[in-house]
Structure formats: structure tokens, C-alpha cells
């Protein structure tokens, strides 16, 4: 069954999309696709393709982000995200905690400045900042 868009623009998720999203929302860290598969095997998700299809759709509708450097996935905490939205994260090098940066206006302004300086146009960004989080600094 194809996903349909409701009149209030709330997305209808398939069973696999729902359980993948719930797992990511409960996770305290980014999860790789095979970790998702392992965790959901008892719920009927048996093949990597099922996980990748669910992840692709969840990314497309802005419910999940891919942490490129880790080849892992996190649930989006911003209800206004879209597939074309910019994403910025902090990733602790010690504990792997990932936080999504909410106020991207200043980041976008600075990245646009850099692109303009190079006579280029910024289309989209996925920014990953490696930090030591406040808990690990203690």
C-alpha cells in the first residue's frame, strides 16, 4: 500500500516505517541499519531492504536524519523538518551523543557567505560538528 498524504499534511506510515521510527526515537544514540534490523527482527523486520526502504521514506518526509560520518540514523526532533531542510548536529567524540542544532539561521547565514565568496550557491547542508559534550567535560 502506497503512503498517502492526509489533508492536515500528517504522513501515514507503514508498519515498518512506524517501528523503525519508534526505535530511533527511543534510542540514545545514532543507529546503523543493521543494528536497526537486529533490534526489530522479532517485530517482523527480517531483511535489510525492509529497513533501508523504511529509512529512505522517513528521511524523505523529514522524520529521520542520516549522520553521514557514522553511516547511522537518528530521529528528527524538529517537527517542521522536510526532506530538503538543512541539518546540523553536534556529535560528542567521547560518548557519541548526538544533538540536532535547532537554530540554523546563523549557520545558514555564514555558509551562504562562504558560498557567495566562492561565487557559488549553497543548495543544502548536512553539518556535523565533533565536540566534547558538557557531560564528558565533567
C-alpha positions in Angstrom: 0.0 0.0 0.0 1.4 3.4 -1.0 1.6 6.1 1.6 -1.0 8.8 1.3 -0.8 12.3 2.4 -3.6 13.5 4.7 -5.3 16.8 4.4 -3.5 18.1 7.5 -0.2 17.1 5.9 0.4 14.4 8.5 2.1 11.4 6.9 0.7 7.9 7.1 3.5 5.5 7.9 3.7 1.8 7.0 4.1 -0.7 9.8 7.9 -1.0 9.1 8.3 2.8 9.0 6.5 3.2 12.3 8.5 0.6 14.2 11.8 1.9 12.7 10.9 5.5 13.7 9.8 4.4 17.3 13.1 2.5 17.7 15.1 5.6 16.6 13.0 7.9 18.9 13.8 5.7 21.9 17.5 5.3 21.1 20.0 7.5 22.9 22.5 7.2 20.0 22.5 7.0 16.2 21.8 3.5 15.0 23.2 1.8 11.9 20.8 0.0 9.6 22.0 -3.5 10.6 21.6 -2.6 14.3 18.0 -1.5 13.5 17.4 -4.8 11.7 18.8 -6.8 14.7 16.6 -4.9 17.1 13.5 -5.3 15.0 13.8 -8.9 13.9 11.2 -10.1 16.4 8.8 -7.5 15.2 8.7 -8.9 11.6 11.5 -6.9 10.0 13.7 -9.6 8.6 15.6 -8.2 5.6 17.9 -5.2 5.2 15.9 -4.0 2.3 12.9 -3.5 4.6 15.0 -1.3 6.9 16.5 0.7 4.1 13.1 1.3 2.4 11.7 2.5 5.8 14.7 4.7 6.4 14.6 6.2 2.9 11.0 7.2 3.3 11.4 8.5 6.8 14.3 10.7 5.6 12.2 11.8 2.6 9.4 13.1 4.9 11.8 14.6 7.4 11.3 12.3 10.3 14.8 10.9 10.3 18.3 12.2 9.6 21.3 10.4 8.5 24.6 11.1 10.3 26.8 10.7 7.3 30.1 10.3 9.0 28.8 7.4 11.1 26.5 5.9 8.4 23.9 5.9 11.1 20.4 7.4 11.7 18.6 9.5 14.3 15.0 10.6 14.7 14.4 14.2 13.9 13.3 16.3 16.9 12.1 19.2 14.8 8.5 18.6 13.7 8.9 21.1 10.8 11.7 19.3 9.0 11.4 18.4 5.4 13.5 16.3 3.0 15.1 19.5 1.7 15.8 21.1 5.0 19.3 21.7 6.2 20.6 19.7 9.1 23.3 20.4 11.7 24.4 18.2 14.6 26.9 18.1 17.4 28.5 14.7 18.0 30.5 14.0 21.1 33.7 12.3 20.3 33.8 10.6 23.7 30.3 9.3 24.3 28.8 9.5 20.7 25.9 11.6 22.0 24.2 13.4 19.0 22.2 16.6 19.3 20.4 18.3 16.5 21.0 22.1 16.3 17.7 23.9 16.2 18.5 27.5 15.3 20.2 27.1 11.9 19.7 30.8 10.8 23.2 31.9 11.9 24.8 28.8 10.4 22.9 29.3 7.1 23.9 32.9 7.0 27.6 32.1 7.5 27.6 29.2 5.0 25.8 31.4 2.4 28.6 34.0 2.9 31.2 31.4 2.3 29.5 30.1 -0.8 29.0 33.6 -2.2 32.6 34.4 -1.5 33.5 31.4 -3.8 30.9 32.7 -6.4 28.8 29.6 -5.7 25.3 28.9 -4.5 24.5 26.9 -1.3 21.7 24.4 -2.0 21.7 22.4 1.2 23.9 21.3 4.0 24.3 18.5 6.4 26.8 19.7 9.0 28.4 17.5 11.7 30.4 19.2 14.4 32.5 17.0 16.6 32.7 18.2 20.2 33.2 17.0 23.7 29.8 17.3 25.4 29.2 19.0 28.7 28.7 15.6 30.4 32.1 14.3 29.2 33.9 17.6 30.1 33.0 17.0 33.8 
